[in-house]
Amino acid sequence: MSFPLVTFELRDQYLLVIGHGVRNSLADMVHTASLIINEAQATGSNKMLVDYRQLDIQVRITEAFNIVKTYEQNLPALRNMVVAAVFESRHRTFASYWQEVSSKRGFTIKTFEDFEEAEKWLIGQDYL
């Protein structure tokens, strides 16, 4: 029995995305990002709270750059969305680098270790 890579819950002000399992390749990360963008578009959500606290990320930090390059090439709709992502502290380095590269490339992605802090920030963001 396999579990979904992500599950979704449409809330009043944003789409809650919960990541499950392990990501151990760039292809895994990109596939999951595509699923998330598709759900956001299907639900008309421009704000997403991505909870990756249950996720085990087993890719090199350098893959964060390649993930963002893939966003640019294949997921341009992400530029019109605001993302707050919550990570476990053990993934802090990866999360920080992913946020830095995303911001430099014009995406609105901010990473957190506290769910409530992430939610407060996200709700306070104006639509792009």
Secondary structure, 3 states (H helix, E strand, C coil): CCCCCEEEEECCCCEEEEECCEECCHHHHHHHHHHHHHHHHHHCCCEEEEECCCCEECCCCCHHHHHHHHHHHHCHHHHHCEEEEECCHHHHHHHHHHHHHHHHCCCEEEEECCHHHHHHHHHCCCCC
